[in-house]
Amino acid sequence: MDTRTARVLRGAAAALVFATAAYHLWWGLPRSLIYLQAIESLTGRGLPPDPRPFLFVAMAALLFTGPYLVTRRVIGLRDAYIAGTVVLLASIAAWVFWHTTGHGAIFVDGFSAPSAGGGGHSHDTGTIALVLDHFVVEPVEGVIKIIEMSAIAIFVTLLWKDPAIIPDERQARAETNEGTES
């Protein structure tokens, strides 16, 4: 991979990370503030607040902080690619977990998600069908997950091919191979 392509991919990854961080902050911050105001009332009745808004804000903060730390050379590109991949994979895994466990039903005794109706989707299907159903019924969630998967693909590609992090001998070998192929 040449330096220009790596730069374009880094920019694309940064834009995708920014988009997912902005969405998570947009969704999570107002709900976090509401839950913080009502926390005593909720816990007094034995109801735990929905943990997602707080987790969304924390994830957005992590995602916004990553590119800043890279541009300030606090963390290297390799570590940033790995961290970005792990955080985005965790987001996808948490999303699947949340939906396959009944939207928080595991956190409250005696609560179960409706089998159909309200949100227009059913939780009586298998995991793959459930995830695909959420892509259709909740298109914004689907778009965000596609953005996250795209960023993961770019991070993995950069981790493997970015000339800025390839060890010198491997980079020289890659350049020699590119020269002989041309």
Disulfide bonds with the S-S distance in Angstrom:
none
